[in-house]
Each structure stands twice: as structure tokens, then as C-alpha cells.
Amino acid sequence: MLFSWRSLPPHVAVGRCASTIQASVQRFVPASGSIDSNALEQLQAFVSHASRLFVISGAGLSTESGIPDYRSEGVGLYARTDRRPMQHSEFVRSAKSRQRYWARNYVGWPQFSSHQPNPAHFSLRDWEEKGKLLWLVTQNVDALHSKAGQQRLTELHGSTHRVVCLDCGQLTPRAELQKRFAALNPGWAASAGAVAPDGDVFLEDEQVLNFTVPACDACGGVLKPEVTFFGDVVNRTTVNFVHNKLAESDAVLVAGSSLQVFSGYRFLLAASERKLPIAIVNIGPTRADHLTGIRVMFRVLTFLLNAFTLRFVSKELIGVVNVRLMLLYSTLVFLSREAFRRACLSGEGAGRNWRQVINLLWLT
């Protein structure tokens, strides 16, 4: 099902007033098609009929939190710059490449680590709590699902919030490494521009020449983010575990991924072989479009907030009501859930309130 393409109006990030919000927070959300009420109802039925839902999430889920993806037309990293992610072989073989990577990551970390889950992340967490979601596999390395409280979760490509020693295997929180960087480089400074999906920023080569990279404090080995760099492969144990979870499921939903990387695409092939029903919600084309029975090109956030609330509105009303009113209605239902209120009003979400969350969706 295809939709006409349009430019998205500006909208508001959670936690800031409309008058003070910076456009950069949401500039990475690509243009999407208008909501089709029939497609929305079809997707709602798909989710409602599933009792052991297997979800694969991708970068399209985190663009709503201000983190860019790689491939979206016009706004993805590849569309905006000729920069490419670090290759595994380059990182392992070259001390200079590691120095450049860590210097850029050190600069980008404060901004990258400050991103917070958006309502789509909390929706998936809510599905888990209600027993709808069997397992969630994310290709993202931003830890936003973990921040949202997701428990039945596999971070397929790891997390930038953890650092591993390539020699002894010791794991260290990324925040602790940031302190070591600061202690070793007291007079070193550089400004961050746009931050990539993996927390990388662009710096000129001469800016990183004097940057000191710490070694593992346990064995003196090489430190690397616990993520699967491009050119590397996902741990076989992890892959087998995910296949086992897929075998327990009765439906597969892809949320915000083009599935261009085989590490995620393989699970769609396996689902197709098992004849599991598949639905894909992603703005752009995906590698698995030929495998799905339901293919919808609109924003993941819109779908996740509407998937369980559509049943309360008559089909006739859906046909005539303004889409923004539908989103507002969905938001009000969603905000009535105690878990989401806690996430917005306390802890890392301190200072947020329901009016700002409604602003986010009203202006979507």
C-alpha cells in the first residue's frame, strides 16, 4: 500500500516547550505518507490477533528521539554526508583509526547519551507488560529500549553504552570510560557537530593527533564499544537465541527498519519459511517487502500509539475525523497508563509533562 509523499510539519520533542524547541531534535524523521485508516485498522487487527509477537526494531524508531538513521532519503546519514561508519577491520588493525574513533566518540558522547526514549519505545515496553510481546530484537545501539524499561530484549548489534576489552573481555560502562578520557586529555577540546547513529561525530585529522586513548585497566588490552561494527558478524550464540525466540512466536512485526543488513534480514527469511504472518511499518522501502503480507509506509510512532486504541473508535468516525484528533485521542489513552506517566514525570524524564507529550503528537 503506497501513500502520497509530503513534507512533515515541525513538531515538538518531549520535555521542551514549543517556543524553545530546536528543530534539530526531529529533523531526522523522513517525510512520510498520510495515515490510511484502513491500513491502520489492518495493522491493529494484526497486532490484536497475535499472542506471541516478535518485533524487530530499527533506526526509524529512534529518529523520533533525535537520532538519525543511515539510509532515509534526504535526512539519513548517507544522504547528508559522505561519511561512513567505522569498519571492524580498520578499528582492530589500526591504532590511528582507534584514536580517531575514540576522539570523535568522546566529543559526541554527551549529546548521544542524553537522548531519551520516545512514546514508541514506551509502547513496546507496555506491550511486553501486557503479555502481547514475546520478544523484541533491536538493531539499534542507542540503548533507548533499555532506558524505556524493556526486559524481553536482545540488542542484536550491542550497545554503545558498554565497552569491551578485545583481549580479556572485561565489560565497562561507557560513562566510566568518559571519565578516563577526560582525565587523560585535560587540555584537549573539540566541538561536536551532527552526531551519527552510533554516536560518532566528524573531526578533522589534526584535531585528534594529541588525543590519548586509555587501555583496559585490567590487562592493558584494546578497548572497543560492545557493538557490531560494519564488516563484523553477530555472535552465533546470540543469533541462535533469537532464532529460538522466533520459533516460539506467532507473528512478526518490523518497526522502523529497512532490513538492508543481513543480520536482521535473516530473521525475516526464517519467519517466511515458517509461514509466520509478517507486517512491516517503515517509511521507506525495505529488503523484505516481498515477504510481508502487510506493508505500511508511515511513521512507527503513529502506528504504535494507535495500534491498541483504534478499537475504541468507530470506523465511521475514523473516516471523517481529522488525523491529528486521532493522534490526540491515542495520546490521551496512552498517557492514562501509569507506567508511561512515571517515565515522563520522574527520573530521567523529570520536568516533562503531559501537555508537552501531547504537543509532540499534535504537531506530528
BELNORGI-V838061 format. One record per residue. N is the residue number from 1. RES is the residue in three letters. D_FIRST is the distance of its C-alpha to the first C-alpha in whole Angstrom. Layout:
BEGIN
N_RES_D_FIRST ; N_RES_D_FIRST
END
This chain:
BEGIN
1_MET_0 ; 2_LEU_4 ; 3_PHE_7 ; 4_SER_10 ; 5_TRP_13 ; 6_ARG_16 ; 7_SER_19 ; 8_LEU_20 ; 9_PRO_23 ; 10_PRO_26 ; 11_HIS_26 ; 12_VAL_28 ; 13_ALA_29 ; 14_VAL_31 ; 15_GLY_34 ; 16_ARG_35 ; 17_CYS_36 ; 18_ALA_34 ; 19_SER_37 ; 20_THR_37 ; 21_ILE_34 ; 22_GLN_33 ; 23_ALA_30 ; 24_SER_30 ; 25_VAL_29 ; 26_GLN_26 ; 27_ARG_25 ; 28_PHE_24 ; 29_VAL_20 ; 30_PRO_18 ; 31_ALA_16 ; 32_SER_13 ; 33_GLY_10 ; 34_SER_12 ; 35_ILE_11 ; 36_ASP_9 ; 37_SER_12 ; 38_ASN_10 ; 39_ALA_8 ; 40_LEU_11 ; 41_GLU_13 ; 42_GLN_11 ; 43_LEU_12 ; 44_GLN_16 ; 45_ALA_16 ; 46_PHE_16 ; 47_VAL_18 ; 48_SER_20 ; 49_HIS_21 ; 50_ALA_22 ; 51_SER_25 ; 52_ARG_25 ; 53_LEU_22 ; 54_PHE_22 ; 55_VAL_21 ; 56_ILE_20 ; 57_SER_21 ; 58_GLY_21 ; 59_ALA_22 ; 60_GLY_19 ; 61_LEU_20 ; 62_SER_24 ; 63_THR_23 ; 64_GLU_23 ; 65_SER_27 ; 66_GLY_27 ; 67_ILE_27 ; 68_PRO_25 ; 69_ASP_23 ; 70_TYR_24 ; 71_ARG_21 ; 72_SER_19 ; 73_GLU_19 ; 74_GLY_22 ; 75_VAL_23 ; 76_GLY_23 ; 77_LEU_27 ; 78_TYR_26 ; 79_ALA_25 ; 80_ARG_28 ; 81_THR_31 ; 82_ASP_32 ; 83_ARG_33 ; 84_ARG_32 ; 85_PRO_33 ; 86_MET_36 ; 87_GLN_36 ; 88_HIS_38 ; 89_SER_40 ; 90_GLU_41 ; 91_PHE_42 ; 92_VAL_44 ; 93_ARG_46 ; 94_SER_47 ; 95_ALA_49 ; 96_LYS_48 ; 97_SER_44 ; 98_ARG_45 ; 99_GLN_47 ; 100_ARG_44 ; 101_TYR_41 ; 102_TRP_43 ; 103_ALA_45 ; 104_ARG_41 ; 105_ASN_40 ; 106_TYR_43 ; 107_VAL_42 ; 108_GLY_39 ; 109_TRP_39 ; 110_PRO_40 ; 111_GLN_37 ; 112_PHE_35 ; 113_SER_36 ; 114_SER_36 ; 115_HIS_32 ; 116_GLN_32 ; 117_PRO_29 ; 118_ASN_26 ; 119_PRO_25 ; 120_ALA_22 ; 121_HIS_25 ; 122_PHE_27 ; 123_SER_24 ; 124_LEU_24 ; 125_ARG_28 ; 126_ASP_28 ; 127_TRP_26 ; 128_GLU_28 ; 129_GLU_31 ; 130_LYS_30 ; 131_GLY_29 ; 132_LYS_26 ; 133_LEU_25 ; 134_LEU_27 ; 135_TRP_27 ; 136_LEU_25 ; 137_VAL_25 ; 138_THR_25 ; 139_GLN_25 ; 140_ASN_26 ; 141_VAL_30 ; 142_ASP_31 ; 143_ALA_32 ; 144_LEU_30 ; 145_HIS_29 ; 146_SER_32 ; 147_LYS_33 ; 148_ALA_31 ; 149_GLY_33 ; 150_GLN_31 ; 151_GLN_33 ; 152_ARG_31 ; 153_LEU_30 ; 154_THR_30 ; 155_GLU_30 ; 156_LEU_29 ; 157_HIS_30 ; 158_GLY_33 ; 159_SER_34 ; 160_THR_36 ; 161_HIS_38 ; 162_ARG_40 ; 163_VAL_42 ; 164_VAL_43 ; 165_CYS_47 ; 166_LEU_46 ; 167_ASP_50 ; 168_CYS_50 ; 169_GLY_47 ; 170_GLN_48 ; 171_LEU_45 ; 172_THR_46 ; 173_PRO_44 ; 174_ARG_42 ; 175_ALA_44 ; 176_GLU_47 ; 177_LEU_47 ; 178_GLN_46 ; 179_LYS_50 ; 180_ARG_51 ; 181_PHE_50 ; 182_ALA_51 ; 183_ALA_54 ; 184_LEU_55 ; 185_ASN_53 ; 186_PRO_55 ; 187_GLY_56 ; 188_TRP_52 ; 189_ALA_50 ; 190_ALA_46 ; 191_SER_44 ; 192_ALA_40 ; 193_GLY_37 ; 194_ALA_34 ; 195_VAL_33 ; 196_ALA_31 ; 197_PRO_29 ; 198_ASP_32 ; 199_GLY_34 ; 200_ASP_35 ; 201_VAL_37 ; 202_PHE_38 ; 203_LEU_42 ; 204_GLU_44 ; 205_ASP_46 ; 206_GLU_50 ; 207_GLN_48 ; 208_VAL_48 ; 209_LEU_51 ; 210_ASN_53 ; 211_PHE_51 ; 212_THR_52 ; 213_VAL_50 ; 214_PRO_51 ; 215_ALA_52 ; 216_CYS_51 ; 217_ASP_54 ; 218_ALA_55 ; 219_CYS_55 ; 220_GLY_55 ; 221_GLY_52 ; 222_VAL_48 ; 223_LEU_46 ; 224_LYS_42 ; 225_PRO_39 ; 226_GLU_38 ; 227_VAL_35 ; 228_THR_33 ; 229_PHE_34 ; 230_PHE_32 ; 231_GLY_34 ; 232_ASP_35 ; 233_VAL_34 ; 234_VAL_33 ; 235_ASN_36 ; 236_ARG_36 ; 237_THR_37 ; 238_THR_34 ; 239_VAL_31 ; 240_ASN_33 ; 241_PHE_33 ; 242_VAL_29 ; 243_HIS_29 ; 244_ASN_31 ; 245_LYS_29 ; 246_LEU_26 ; 247_ALA_28 ; 248_GLU_29 ; 249_SER_25 ; 250_ASP_23 ; 251_ALA_20 ; 252_VAL_18 ; 253_LEU_16 ; 254_VAL_16 ; 255_ALA_16 ; 256_GLY_16 ; 257_SER_17 ; 258_SER_16 ; 259_LEU_18 ; 260_GLN_20 ; 261_VAL_23 ; 262_PHE_24 ; 263_SER_26 ; 264_GLY_23 ; 265_TYR_21 ; 266_ARG_24 ; 267_PHE_23 ; 268_LEU_19 ; 269_LEU_21 ; 270_ALA_24 ; 271_ALA_21 ; 272_SER_20 ; 273_GLU_23 ; 274_ARG_24 ; 275_LYS_21 ; 276_LEU_20 ; 277_PRO_17 ; 278_ILE_14 ; 279_ALA_12 ; 280_ILE_11 ; 281_VAL_11 ; 282_ASN_12 ; 283_ILE_12 ; 284_GLY_12 ; 285_PRO_11 ; 286_THR_13 ; 287_ARG_16 ; 288_ALA_14 ; 289_ASP_11 ; 290_HIS_12 ; 291_LEU_14 ; 292_THR_11 ; 293_GLY_10 ; 294_ILE_8 ; 295_ARG_6 ; 296_VAL_6 ; 297_MET_8 ; 298_PHE_10 ; 299_ARG_14 ; 300_VAL_15 ; 301_LEU_18 ; 302_THR_16 ; 303_PHE_15 ; 304_LEU_18 ; 305_LEU_20 ; 306_ASN_18 ; 307_ALA_18 ; 308_PHE_21 ; 309_THR_22 ; 310_LEU_19 ; 311_ARG_21 ; 312_PHE_24 ; 313_VAL_23 ; 314_SER_22 ; 315_LYS_19 ; 316_GLU_21 ; 317_LEU_22 ; 318_ILE_18 ; 319_GLY_18 ; 320_VAL_20 ; 321_VAL_21 ; 322_ASN_21 ; 323_VAL_18 ; 324_ARG_21 ; 325_LEU_23 ; 326_MET_21 ; 327_LEU_21 ; 328_LEU_25 ; 329_TYR_25 ; 330_SER_23 ; 331_THR_25 ; 332_LEU_28 ; 333_VAL_28 ; 334_PHE_27 ; 335_LEU_30 ; 336_SER_32 ; 337_ARG_32 ; 338_GLU_35 ; 339_ALA_34 ; 340_PHE_32 ; 341_ARG_35 ; 342_ARG_37 ; 343_ALA_35 ; 344_CYS_34 ; 345_LEU_38 ; 346_SER_40 ; 347_GLY_41 ; 348_GLU_39 ; 349_GLY_37 ; 350_ALA_40 ; 351_GLY_40 ; 352_ARG_36 ; 353_ASN_36 ; 354_TRP_33 ; 355_ARG_34 ; 356_GLN_32 ; 357_VAL_30 ; 358_ILE_28 ; 359_ASN_29 ; 360_LEU_26 ; 361_LEU_24 ; 362_TRP_25 ; 363_LEU_24 ; 364_THR_21
END
